[in-house]
């Protein structure tokens, strides 16, 4: 769905796992457990076998709802 003027979703800011871990001050194991949650799948993109990107604003929004 394209963005509209009334859309309240935060602008996507895709970062790698290291930045995600640093931003949320997480241990590596906990970060990988979090991205496997069904709720987080909208904020996570996988490219190939090893590359993972996380949408920081959306991940923050989802984690606030969960915790």
Secondary structure, 3 states (H helix, E strand, C coil): CCCCCCCCCCCCCEEEHHHHHHHHCCCHHHHHHHHCCHHHHHHEEEECCCEEEEEHHHHHHHHHHHC
